Every structure is written in C-alpha cells, then in structure tokens.
C-alpha cells in the first residue's frame, strides 16, 4: 500500500487459514511518501489455525517518510478448538460441516466485499481445500 | 424399553477416574434431575453421553433406544435425538445465529432422512419458538454467542433444543449465571418442551431450578455415581442437609 496523496487513507484486511502442516505468512508493506502528510492506514491480520502442526506468521513492513502519517496494525491468531467443533457436532453437524461453518464465519469480512460470483467460488474453493483436514 | 439405559458406567479423564459405576434408566416422558456437589462427575456424565472427545470409557455401557450410544459420533447422537444444553455455550465469530440454527436443523433433518426445511417455513418455525423464550429476533442476527449475556446464551441453548426436537434433552447447569427473571423464562421454555414423547435430564446444584422445572425423579450424585434416587422431596431434603451427608454414604 503506497500513500502518495495528502490525508489519504487505506485499510488492509488479511485473513489467513493454515491447516494440517502448512504455514501461512503475511508480509505487507505500507508506505507513505514525503508529501503524503496525514496519511492513515489500518491493517488487520487474522489467522486461523486448523490442527496442531500448522503456524501463522505476520510480518508487517512500515515505511513512513513524513512524521504525520499514522499506521495501525492489529493481528490475531485463533485456533478452531476441539470444544467448538464438539459444540457444532452436538447440534448435528458433521466434523467437516463444523469446520466449514467456523471457517466461513472467519472469512466473512473479506468474502462479503467480493462480487457475488467470486464469493461463491471462493467459498467452494475453501471447502474443497479443507476437505479431510480434520480427522 | 428405557430411552436411556446406563449401566455401571466408568470413565477416566487424564488418568483420573471420574465416573465410578454410574447406573441410570430414563424413560420417555420423564424428567430427571441429577444433583451433586462440584466434582461429583455431573458435567462429565453429560459430556460422555454427548460424545465429547478426551474421555476414556473403562467399563459399563450406555444404550439409547437399545442402541450402543458410546459407539456413535457426536453428530450421529444428535441425529438420533440426543441434545445437550451446554453449561458454557461456545462462541462462533462471524456466523450469525440464524445461519447456525438453520445449518443445524438441516443437518439433523438430513441425517434423519427428512427433506431440508424451506426458508419461509424455517423463519416461521424460529419466530414461534423464539417468541416463547422472549428472544428478540435482533439477537439471532448476531454471531453465535458472541457478546451474548449469560441469560441470552442459555435462552439460545433452549431455543436450539426447541428447534432440534430431541428425544432426550440434557441440561447441564442451565441455571448457572442466570438471574431470577431469566431463570423463570428459561424454566418456562423447558416446561413447554416437556412431552410424553421426550425425556429431560436436568443437572443442577440447586433446588431453586427444580421449583420451576418440577422433576419426576431426583438423583443424588457423589464421587462418580448415583448414591440415592427419589421423588422431588429428595431435592428438598438435600437443600436442608447439604451434600456432605450423601458423600459419606458414597
């Protein structure tokens, strides 16, 4: 994200999912140029872990070339807990349906912003790539 | 045939024995109360019935309509008609309660070989059940249990029980964390679910809840088994004497 104009604002929402033995890393540069006074950025990095052998890493880069720019960064990491899955399964959802519900809730902020066709595709893609990730 | 037949159930968790030969028989149409001090194994019993992972069954059996309950996965037990109202319902961020309810109802219907419920029918169904529990429909637009008050969480549990129409409802300390008014609303909701086709097990510490949900049979649990059973008067005796007298008998 490069800020060139005065008082320009931006927002980054990143949602990463790591399952099985995968690792997920966020790297993002936010830069404000010399003339971009009063530039503001808010970055939100959420990671979701499925299983015990995966990891999430967040590496934000910040480059402020004027002293009035304000950059904010927030990061969370959560894990789909066995208790949450059990709660869903007690309500009749299979293990895979339970994961799908929790994951869909997690990515909702981002998918909501996508055009309808993409959102549907993305949702299906997530479901397919997570197939068999809980055993 | 009893709806639920538990015989000599023995359960360990983390190498520690929690249930020590628990026997319980529940028939359709009955409301049972299980009372007992902290650590007597009440919640463990409810979790074992529902199939929570992390417990090791070392002996005994639990049959639901004659079928081996302990061999089934949690979702299969739910489909068979076992419902557990959690003492601490879990939060699912980003998933609206309405979506969750609908997913659950349809998952159970699918497993029971029924058709999925249509959206208008489902909305009517939810509205009717929610009104009975004084649940505002606004609440159902919020994420599941996220930021819910204690009373809202418990009402949400009972709403789910009403929607899933189980044969056996197990209420694990549904009265904990409720003020007197909320307790009445929840108890009324449970009483509406009493039916000749359904059994309910109420797990509680206090007689107070049983003033509102009057049980047919009261069991006292201590050190991982049921040490005494009797009518509603047993709960009153317990309130007077405390649990200590019963623990010695165990």
Contacts between the chains, C-beta under 8 A, distances in Angstrom:
chain1	res1	chain2	res2	distance
A	81	B	90	7.8
A	82	B	53	6.1
A	82	B	54	7.5
A	83	B	90	5.8
A	84	B	90	4.9
A	84	B	91	7.9
A	84	B	92	6.5
A	86	B	50	7.8
A	86	B	51	7.8
A	86	B	52	5.2
A	86	B	53	6.8
A	86	B	74	6.1
A	87	B	86	6.6
A	87	B	89	7.1
A	87	B	90	4.3
A	87	B	92	7.9
A	88	B	92	7.6
A	88	B	104	7.8
A	89	B	51	7.7
A	89	B	73	7.1
A	89	B	74	4.0
A	89	B	75	4.5
A	89	B	78	7.0
A	90	B	50	5.3
A	90	B	51	7.8
A	90	B	74	5.5
A	90	B	75	7.8
A	90	B	77	7.9
A	90	B	78	5.7
A	90	B	83	7.5
A	90	B	84	5.4
A	90	B	86	7.8
A	91	B	78	6.1
A	91	B	100	7.7
A	91	B	104	3.9
A	91	B	107	7.3
A	91	B	108	7.6
A	91	B	160	6.4
A	91	B	164	6.9
A	92	B	75	5.5
A	92	B	78	4.1
A	92	B	79	5.7
A	92	B	104	5.3
A	92	B	105	7.9
A	92	B	107	4.1
A	92	B	108	3.7
A	92	B	111	6.5
A	92	B	164	6.8
A	93	B	75	6.0
A	93	B	103	6.5
A	93	B	104	6.4
A	93	B	107	4.9
A	94	B	75	5.2
A	94	B	107	7.1
A	95	B	73	7.9
A	95	B	75	7.5
A	97	B	103	7.1
A	97	B	107	6.1
A	101	B	92	6.8
A	101	B	95	5.7
A	101	B	100	6.8
A	101	B	103	6.0
A	102	B	92	6.0
A	102	B	95	7.3
A	104	B	94	7.3
A	104	B	95	6.8
A	105	B	92	5.5
A	105	B	93	5.6
A	105	B	94	3.0
A	105	B	95	3.7
A	105	B	143	6.8
A	106	B	93	7.1
A	106	B	94	5.7
A	107	B	94	7.7
A	108	B	94	4.2
A	108	B	95	7.7
A	109	B	94	7.2
